[in-house]
Amino acid sequence: MSPDPRTHVFRPDLADLTLRNQVEAENYVEPALRQCLRGVVPMLNAPRDGATLISQICYGEFVDVFETRADGYAWVQNRADHYVGYIPADAAIGESIAMLSNRVTALRTYVYAQPSIKTPLIDELTLGSFVTLGASVDQFWELASGGFVFADHIALADQAIERDYVFTAGRLLHVPYLWGGRTPQGIDCSGFVQLCLSLAGIDVPRDSDLQREALGKPLEAHWRDYGWKRGDVVFFPGHVGIMTGGDSLFHANAHTMDVTVELLADVVGRGNDVLAVATAEDLRQTACA
């Protein structure tokens, strides 16, 4: 199969060195490892203002930088889900890489200049972001990169993450829909499923069709007769959601422009054929693997 430009780094003028035998390019490069230390960074489909948002890089995620451009953008690949796009070049730090092990458990939490809620805000971190902590000061943790976050919004490395991804889906109810979004600030259908499963220890690709290829299986019966279970992930053409039980699903969608609970029959009734399912049982086994 030909490399997918969403998850493989190549253009006519430049390509990942590992693709030398798969694609033709004028130059092949080995990337530089960098790390995002901003709350949420936009990933665009082109290196220009006004380009389409295709994904986001969250605080703590590692990126491979293949090109740093004079126009202020960098061409990168997110190591978390292998997605490729352009981000502001100053969003990734230099060569000093922090090994992150603790995660944000609040939907959103602020980074303060000092360990006090009355001091200026530096940034905003979102659910699931990895952080490296310094000293504990009163009710705050100091971040290794600077600033302070409320201690109860952080799960330490030895604490369990949220295995119940349907519970996480419920926490995200009414988060606004955002094409290319993958955080509680705004999220699309595949970003929603990716975030919920990630907190349960299940890594999945960025887009719904890639998720379906990685996890989905054909239904054993017509969708009306299928025995849907809580936690089944249901795939449609260009769409995906998480079943709450036998007849409804959580999904981020452009119909209501938010994360909502809706009857499966109503989603199908708008022309969304059911293509595949990733069963809750299979996903639990993936998380344990």
C-alpha positions as CSV (number, residue, x, y, z in Angstrom):
1,M,0.0,0.0,0.0
2,S,1.1,3.6,-0.7
3,P,2.1,5.6,2.4
4,D,-0.7,7.7,3.8
5,P,0.3,11.4,3.9
6,R,-1.7,11.9,7.1
7,T,0.6,9.5,8.9
8,H,3.8,9.4,6.7
9,V,6.1,12.4,6.2
10,F,6.7,13.0,2.5
11,R,6.4,15.7,-0.2
12,P,8.0,16.0,-3.6
13,D,10.8,18.1,-2.1
14,L,11.3,16.4,1.3
15,A,10.6,13.1,3.0
16,D,11.3,11.1,6.0
17,L,14.6,9.2,5.7
18,T,12.8,5.9,6.6
19,L,10.7,6.3,3.4
20,R,13.6,6.4,1.0
21,N,12.6,3.1,-0.6
22,Q,8.9,3.9,-0.7
23,V,8.5,7.5,-2.0
24,E,10.5,9.8,-4.4
25,A,11.7,13.1,-3.0
26,E,14.4,15.6,-3.7
27,N,15.8,15.3,-0.1
28,Y,15.4,12.8,2.7
29,V,15.9,13.9,6.3
30,E,16.2,12.5,9.7
31,P,14.0,14.4,12.2
32,A,14.8,16.2,15.4
33,L,12.9,15.1,18.5
34,R,11.2,18.0,20.2
35,Q,8.4,18.4,22.8
36,C,5.3,20.6,23.0
37,L,5.2,22.7,26.2
38,R,2.1,24.7,25.3
39,G,-1.3,23.7,26.4
40,V,-2.8,23.1,23.0
41,V,-1.1,23.8,19.7
42,P,-2.9,23.8,16.3
43,M,-1.8,21.4,13.6
44,L,-2.6,22.8,10.2
45,N,-2.8,21.3,6.7
46,A,-0.6,24.1,5.3
47,P,2.1,26.5,6.6
48,R,0.0,29.6,6.5
49,D,-2.4,31.7,8.6
50,G,-5.9,30.6,7.8
51,A,-5.1,27.1,6.9
52,T,-7.4,24.3,7.9
53,L,-7.1,22.8,11.4
54,I,-6.5,19.1,11.0
55,S,-5.4,18.1,14.6
56,Q,-3.8,19.4,17.7
57,I,-0.6,18.8,19.7
58,C,-1.1,18.8,23.5
59,Y,1.2,19.7,26.3
60,G,3.9,17.1,26.8
61,E,3.5,15.3,23.5
62,F,6.6,14.5,21.5
63,V,7.0,15.6,17.9
64,D,9.5,14.8,15.2
65,V,10.4,18.0,13.4
66,F,11.3,17.5,9.8
67,E,11.5,21.1,8.7
68,T,11.6,24.5,10.4
69,R,10.6,27.1,8.0
70,A,11.5,30.8,7.6
71,D,7.7,31.7,7.7
72,G,7.4,30.6,11.3
73,Y,6.0,27.1,10.8
74,A,7.5,23.6,11.4
75,W,6.5,20.4,9.6
76,V,6.1,17.7,12.2
77,Q,4.8,14.3,13.1
78,N,3.1,13.7,16.4
79,R,4.6,10.6,18.0
80,A,1.4,9.9,19.9
81,D,-0.7,9.1,16.9
82,H,1.8,9.7,14.0
83,Y,-0.3,12.5,12.5
84,V,1.5,14.9,10.2
85,G,1.0,18.6,9.7
86,Y,2.3,22.1,10.3
87,I,2.5,23.8,13.7
88,P,4.0,27.2,14.9
89,A,7.7,26.6,15.0
90,D,8.1,28.1,18.5
91,A,5.5,25.6,20.0
92,A,8.2,22.9,20.4
93,I,11.0,23.4,22.8
94,G,14.7,22.7,22.1
95,E,16.7,19.6,22.7
96,S,16.1,19.4,26.4
97,I,13.3,16.7,26.7
98,A,11.3,16.2,29.9
99,M,10.2,12.6,30.6
100,L,6.6,13.1,31.4
101,S,4.7,10.6,33.6
102,N,1.9,12.4,35.4
103,R,-1.4,13.3,33.7
104,V,-4.0,16.1,34.0
105,T,-7.3,14.6,35.2
106,A,-9.5,17.8,35.0
107,L,-11.2,18.7,31.8
108,R,-9.1,21.9,31.9
109,T,-6.7,23.3,34.4
110,Y,-4.8,26.6,34.5
111,V,-1.1,27.2,34.9
112,Y,-0.5,30.1,37.3
113,A,2.6,32.2,37.5
114,Q,2.8,31.5,41.2
115,P,1.1,29.0,43.6
116,S,-1.9,31.2,44.0
117,I,-5.2,31.5,42.1
118,K,-4.8,35.3,42.2
119,T,-1.6,35.4,40.1
120,P,-1.5,35.8,36.3
121,L,-2.4,32.8,34.1
122,I,0.4,31.4,32.0
123,D,-1.4,28.6,30.1
124,E,-4.3,26.1,30.2
125,L,-3.8,22.4,30.1
126,T,-6.4,19.8,29.1
127,L,-7.5,16.4,30.1
128,G,-4.9,13.7,29.6
129,S,-1.9,16.0,29.0
130,F,1.3,14.6,30.5
131,V,3.3,16.8,32.9
132,T,6.6,16.7,34.7
133,L,6.3,18.0,38.3
134,G,8.7,19.8,40.5
135,A,8.1,20.8,44.1
136,S,4.8,20.7,45.9
137,V,3.8,24.1,47.2
138,D,0.7,24.4,49.3
139,Q,-2.2,23.0,47.1
140,F,-0.1,23.3,43.9
141,W,2.5,21.4,41.9
142,E,5.3,23.3,40.2
143,L,5.7,22.3,36.6
144,A,9.3,21.5,35.5
145,S,8.7,23.9,32.6
146,G,7.5,26.7,34.8
147,G,4.3,27.7,36.5
148,F,2.0,26.0,39.0
149,V,-1.1,23.8,38.6
150,F,-3.7,22.9,41.2
151,A,-2.5,19.6,42.8
152,D,-5.9,17.8,42.7
153,H,-6.1,18.2,38.9
154,I,-3.0,16.0,38.5
155,A,-2.8,12.2,38.7
156,L,0.6,10.9,39.7
157,A,2.3,8.2,37.8
158,D,1.5,5.5,40.3
159,Q,-2.3,6.3,40.2
160,A,-4.6,4.5,37.9
161,I,-5.9,6.2,34.8
162,E,-9.6,6.1,33.9
163,R,-10.2,2.6,32.6
164,D,-13.9,3.3,32.1
165,Y,-13.8,5.2,28.8
166,V,-17.6,5.5,28.7
167,F,-17.4,7.4,31.9
168,T,-14.9,9.7,30.3
169,A,-17.2,10.1,27.3
170,G,-19.9,11.3,29.7
171,R,-17.6,13.8,31.3
172,L,-17.1,15.3,27.8
173,L,-20.9,15.8,27.3
174,H,-21.6,19.2,25.7
175,V,-18.0,20.0,24.8
176,P,-18.3,22.0,21.6
177,Y,-17.6,20.4,18.3
178,L,-14.4,21.5,16.6
179,W,-13.1,20.1,13.3
180,G,-9.6,18.9,14.0
181,G,-10.0,19.2,17.8
182,R,-8.9,16.6,20.2
183,T,-9.3,18.3,23.6
184,P,-12.1,19.5,26.0
185,Q,-11.7,22.9,24.5
186,G,-13.2,21.6,21.3
187,I,-13.3,18.2,19.8
188,D,-14.3,16.2,16.7
189,C,-15.7,12.7,16.5
190,S,-12.4,10.8,16.1
191,G,-10.6,13.1,18.6
192,F,-13.4,12.4,21.1
193,V,-12.9,8.6,20.7
194,Q,-9.2,8.9,20.7
195,L,-9.1,10.9,24.0
196,C,-11.6,8.6,25.8
197,L,-9.7,5.5,24.8
198,S,-6.3,7.0,25.5
199,L,-7.2,7.6,29.1
200,A,-8.1,3.9,29.3
201,G,-4.7,2.9,28.0
202,I,-5.8,2.2,24.5
203,D,-3.9,3.9,21.7
204,V,-5.8,4.5,18.5
205,P,-5.1,6.5,15.3
206,R,-6.3,10.1,14.7
207,D,-9.0,9.8,12.0
208,S,-12.2,7.7,12.1
209,D,-11.3,5.6,9.0
210,L,-7.9,4.8,10.4
211,Q,-9.5,3.9,13.7
212,R,-11.9,1.6,11.9
213,E,-9.0,-0.1,10.0
214,A,-7.1,-0.6,13.2
215,L,-10.0,-1.8,15.5
216,G,-13.2,-2.3,13.6
217,K,-14.8,-5.6,12.6
218,P,-17.9,-6.2,10.4
219,L,-21.2,-6.6,12.3
220,E,-22.5,-10.1,12.7
221,A,-26.0,-9.0,12.1
222,H,-28.0,-5.9,10.9
223,W,-27.4,-3.0,13.2
224,R,-31.0,-3.1,14.5
225,D,-30.5,-6.8,15.5
226,Y,-27.0,-6.5,16.8
227,G,-26.5,-6.9,20.5
228,W,-24.9,-3.6,21.3
229,K,-23.0,-3.3,24.6
230,R,-21.9,-0.4,26.7
231,G,-18.5,0.6,25.4
232,D,-18.8,-0.7,21.9
233,V,-17.3,1.8,19.4
234,V,-19.5,2.1,16.3
235,F,-18.1,3.3,12.9
236,F,-20.0,5.1,10.1
237,P,-18.6,6.6,6.9
238,G,-16.4,9.4,8.2
239,H,-17.8,9.2,11.7
240,V,-17.4,7.3,15.0
241,G,-19.1,7.1,18.4
242,I,-19.2,5.2,21.7
243,M,-22.3,3.2,22.6
244,T,-23.8,3.9,26.0
245,G,-25.8,0.7,25.9
246,G,-28.2,-1.0,23.6
247,D,-29.6,1.9,21.6
248,S,-27.7,5.2,22.2
249,L,-24.2,6.5,21.7
250,F,-22.0,9.4,22.7
251,H,-20.5,11.2,19.8
252,A,-19.1,14.6,18.9
253,N,-20.9,15.8,15.8
254,A,-21.5,18.7,13.5
255,H,-25.3,18.1,13.6
256,T,-25.7,19.4,17.2
257,M,-22.2,21.0,17.2
258,D,-21.2,19.3,20.5
259,V,-20.7,16.0,22.2
260,T,-24.2,14.6,22.8
261,V,-26.1,11.4,23.5
262,E,-28.3,10.3,20.6
263,L,-30.2,7.3,19.6
264,L,-28.3,5.1,17.1
265,A,-31.4,4.9,15.0
266,D,-31.5,8.7,14.7
267,V,-27.8,8.8,13.6
268,V,-28.4,6.1,11.0
269,G,-31.6,8.0,9.9
270,R,-29.5,10.9,8.8
271,G,-27.8,8.7,6.2
272,N,-25.0,7.3,8.4
273,D,-24.7,3.6,7.6
274,V,-23.1,1.4,10.3
275,L,-19.9,0.0,8.8
276,A,-18.2,-1.7,11.7
277,V,-17.8,-2.1,15.4
278,A,-14.9,-2.4,17.9
279,T,-16.5,-4.4,20.7
280,A,-16.0,-3.4,24.3
281,E,-14.6,-6.8,25.0
282,D,-12.0,-6.5,22.3
283,L,-11.0,-3.0,23.5
284,R,-10.6,-4.2,27.1
285,Q,-8.3,-6.9,25.9
286,T,-6.3,-4.3,24.0
287,A,-6.0,-2.2,27.1
288,C,-4.6,-5.2,29.0
289,A,-2.2,-6.2,26.4
